[in-house]
Structure formats: C-alpha cells, structure tokens
Amino acid sequence: MTFELTSRSEDGFTLVELLVATAMALIVFAVTLSTLAVFNDHTQNLTQQNDSQNQARLGIDQIVSQLRNVATSTTPPGFVERATPDDLVFQTISVAAGVSTVERVRYCVPSAAAPASEPLVVQTQTTVTAAIPWSASQCPDTSGGLTSAVLIPSVTNVHRGIAVFSYDGGSGALAAAPSDLTSIRSVGINLYVNPEPGVASDEYEQQSSALLRNAQSAPTAAFTWSQGASGYVNLDAGASYSPSGELLTYAWSCTPACSSSAPTFTWNSGTGTKTVKLTVTDQDGFSTSVTHTVTVS
C-alpha cells in the first residue's frame, strides 16, 4: 500500500478580500452606532417628557391644594381676588410647623413670551396687605422688590389661545374675567406644555380642577310687604336666607325714617310711596341688601 502526501496551501486572504471585510465591518459598526444614537436620543426625549410631565403635575397639585384651602375673607371680592384666563390671585391658608397663616398667591402666564417659552409663574405674599401688590399688566411683577419663581416652564396656552384657568365649569378660548368674583366656587386648570419647542408631537395636556370648599356664600336679602291699618305697612324678611345655613341679623332702613332689627315688623309709615331697604348679615360678616318701593294707603 502506498500513500501520497499533499502539502496544505499556505495562501492567506487577498488584499481585496481584506478590504471588503474591513468595509463590511465598518458598515456594521456604523449602523450599530447609529442605532445606539437614535435609541439614546429617544431615551433622552422620553426622560425629558417624563420629567416635564411630573413637574407640571406637581405644579398643578400645588395650585389645587392651595385653592382647596382658600381663605375666607369678608373684604370684597372675597375668595378669589383676580380671575382671568391667564392670571389668578387668591388668599389661602398655609400651615407650617402646626401654625396656620394666611398668604396671598398669584399664578400667571406672561403673554409677551415667545411661543413654547411661556412659564407659569408663581408669586407669594406672606404678609397680606389690603390691596393686591401685583399689577395685572405685568407677569411677573417684580417691581419694588417683589419676587417670583417659575412653577412650570414651556407652557403654550396663551399662544394657542386657550385659557389656563377657567371658572365654574367654563372652558375654551381666552376671554374676559368673570363679572362677579364672589360667585366663583370652582377653578379649572388646563395646561398645554411642550418641553421641546418646535416639535409639535412633544406637546401634552394636563388638566385638574378644585372646588373652593372654604368659600362662604353671601346671604340673600329678600322681603315682602302687605297693607296694614291705614298708614301702616307690614314688613317681613322671611324670604331672606343664608346658603350656608347660618343665622342672620336684620337691619331695616326707610325713607322717611324707620329702624328695626327684627325679621318682621309693622311700620307706621303714613300713606304714600315709601322706600324700604333691608340688610341681612350672616355670622361670618357677609352682608347683602335689597331695596323696594312700597305704596301705603
């Protein structure tokens, strides 16, 4: 038996093969880096959005908490002192170290800011003065050493024409303030926020609302009258009431003069046309008056 020995070739890769393999490796490496870069950008964007949404939620929760502790005041306008679609001022009860104090707060969005760069600003007055210290035409108003802070950045409401604050169930476009601030019983908050200006898909909306549970409603003043004996009129304030169920005090005044603090009384007015005014006051000091012209025969 014979065996034939053959030698193994010692030829390696050709230069062309090496170049092709290197090029393919570089392409794979570039694609991998590109994928990682896209993934990293996407992760950073999601983190930015999550951080922005958390900040917006915490800011809204702060406003709602303060609105639920709105301070009752017998000085008009009462609970809410300024109420426009992008400017809200009220007094609230603050508790620190077990001690309750009243402070005035303001939340506003400057209309002069660039789109998607509008901050929701907060201003606080710890020693409450009789008048609101912040000008309605400036947000924030830092004149005279007044301070401010950004609560939520990148709000887009004003440039979108959408109200930040709404009252008693209202919503929609920017509009005038409620005509009667004392009647406000709930405040809605509707924020559009875009943490990445110029990227419309990054914009999101967050909403909440607060019932002014500490708000005290003023009493309703109403009275009836009936003819008594000649020259006399019977006055009855029984139709007056307090929405909160509080006890009322009564004050009658007439032309010509009369005076009584009873809920009903008979006035010797003489014949003719008389003017009668009733003022009712509840236990919190809120007063309401009503006036009628009465004809007595």
C-alpha positions, 0 to 999 in steps of 0.5 A: 500500500502506498500513500501520497502526501499533499502539502496544505496551501499556505495562501492567506486572504487577498488584499481585496478580500481584506478590504471588503471585510474591513468595509463590511465591518465598518458598515456594521459598526456604523449602523450599530452606532447609529442605532445606539444614537437614535435609541439614546436620543429617544431615551433622552426625549422620553426622560425629558417628557417624563420629567416635564410631565411630573413637574407640571403635575406637581405644579398643578397639585400645588395650585389645587391644594392651595385653592382647596384651602382658600381663605375666607375673607369678608373684604370684597371680592372675597375668595378669589381676588383676580380671575382671568384666563391667564392670571389668578390671585387668591388668599389661602391658608398655609400651615407650617410647623402646626401654625396656620397663616394666611398668604396671598398667591398669584399664578400667571402666564406672561403673554409677551413670551415667545411661543413654547417659552411661556412659564407659569409663574408663581408669586407669594405674599406672606404678609397680606396687605389690603390691596393686591401688590401685583399689577395685572399688566405685568407677569411677573411683577417684580417691581419694588422688590417683589419676587417670583419663581417659575412653577412650570416652564414651556407652557403654550396656552396663551399662544394657542389661545386657550385659557389656563384657568377657567371658572365654574365649569367654563372652558375654551378660548381666552376671554374676559374675567368673570363679572362677579368674583364672589360667585366663583366656587370652582377653578379649572386648570388646563395646561398645554406644555411642550418641553421641546419647542418646535416639535409639535408631537412633544406637546401634552395636556394636563388638566385638574380642577378644585372646588373652593370648599372654604368659600362662604356664600353671601346671604340673600336679602329678600322681603315682602310687604302687605297693607296694614291699618291705614298708614301702616305697612307690614314688613317681613324678611322671611324670604331672606336666607343664608346658603350656608345655613347660618343665622342672620341679623336684620337691619331695616332702613326707610325713607322717611325714617324707620329702624328695626332689627327684627325679621318682621315688623309693622311700620307706621309709615303714613300713606304714600310711596315709601322706600324700604331697604333691608340688610341681612348679615350672616355670622361670618360678616357677609352682608347683602341688601335689597331695596323696594318701593312700597305704596301705603294707603 
